[in-house]
């Protein structure tokens, strides 16, 4: 789960990582008030979760109160990567002398946290990794030891960071690591970490992603109501990703679902989504939820259901499919063909149940290849 | 022969009284697996599927020594369940459950480095040795004894591949899933090494996914250390970058872990890469004919 910059900064402040003075505004009038309260000289930062906010025009430096209000108006009406701007963080602008990059990510290959530092801050780390990979200093952290200050000091010397800033940066890095560790962080990043003209070190930006599997023990992390179809699917235990094609896909297990996408592409068709019921989808309601979410997408012209049952049983899944189809036929809400192919445990029993279904939209195929061809043919290929 | 588990492997099921635990352990027993005991704190003295339940693993082991455990405990309890197994020095742990906090796995990973215990998972279908034993979710009917060793990152996709291999008139020694989570125990390399040394395994099938770099590392290992033919398939050829496809581990970021990078590395190592599960079976057949 991603946090907004202002949320991340609240946690930073609580944990002693200095951030610029700022006020969160939800209306133009609140921006005006914040502008005055901070005494002019501010920066307006759109609060969105998507990356590329600076380049997308989401960060502005107004020269007057009137201009601040005009910009705020503009930002509140803007979408950055399809995400509406609902809040603006009004922050005191700083006189910046030097910028660094400081971040911690979970290194899945080594199974431990990895600290990254670069004296060339302000650029996105992916970009930095291509532009000047040698500038990125890395320290693998052993969780039981924490982040040893001396290790970072070696790297700061190596990176030619002036000595008077070493202690300040190490202090912030250790607090940052502890925040990441205590709060089940997946990624925590300060970019840029700045030194101001008067020698203060502050986190000017903040990125903080939390491991979804650890959220249950993080009561301080704000919960957000599910808005997108992806979020609503996650609430009922489904993994859904919207794609730009027209063939809806429902499958069980991430690998199998991806393989169905690959297969469809091979047939020249274009998947409208990825929907993984989970390897252990055992209840009829799961498949009904899945069908509802996929068919919500107006671009879907045909639906493929491809199940390989390991733990769960095909007959249970088939019952769910039939119930969902009957319900939709009754409500006259089903307008696209549904192609089903069942494999694994109780596949025959499942197919029998499907055969008894009276929905004219249902097609059943024994072979995967035939199911792929059929759904591609019925749904049509992209223009 | 086979790897890691066979008909003599005695298994203890942690969290056996839960819905998933009782259901899956029952199916394991049906397959012929020796499930000797179960553990659920507070439920000692009970019986599930004819198997005695104990409050602690220590007590279970005292009366019913075992070579392996499978864990069905809720995600927040997985870390402790693994440490408990380590303490009893049982050498094989299967963690089938998903949504284990990554932080917990970092602590487990660190402890594993100091031990010779094999951890399969989390978020793994488990391990099956055809016609001998299944420690996990596998649809047993799909598997037949044969010369193919399977190692996979996904669960259901590996059932599909195994099914196609069986339908092609072949069969498997062992099949196991290393798990789809960001941090997992055994790696492709650990398993490749075991198959290379297993006399009955003639061809190895590697089922990968986009994301992480485990397939690239496996390719490097295959090039220098594996003499047996390897057939691979990677799911997610058409997945867009930056989106998590179901498994937390299946995401392409900053060019790393892409389909092309994996296939290039594998092909360079002499691995035959298939595009569909049926093609895997066909390539395996061809490889067997040329041995």
Interface residues (C-beta under 8 A of the other chain):
Chain A: X106 X108 X109 X111 X112 X113 X126 X129 X142 X143 X144 X181 X184 X186 X211 X212 X213 X214 X216 X217 X239 X241 X243 X251 X252 X253 X254 X255 X256 X257 X258 X259 X261 X262 X263 X265 X266 X271 X274 X276 X279 X280 X308 X309 X310 X311 X343 X344 X345 X368 X369
Chain B: X20 X23 X24 X27 X75 X76 X99 X100 X101 X102 X103 X105 X106 X107 X109 X110 X125 X137 X138 X139 X141 X142 X152 X153 X154 X155 X156 X157 X158 X159 X160 X163 X180 X182 X183 X207 X209 X210 X212 X213 X214 X217 X233 X235 X236 X237 X238 X239 X240 X243 X244 X245 X246 X247 X248 X249 X250 X253 X254 X275 X276 X277 X278
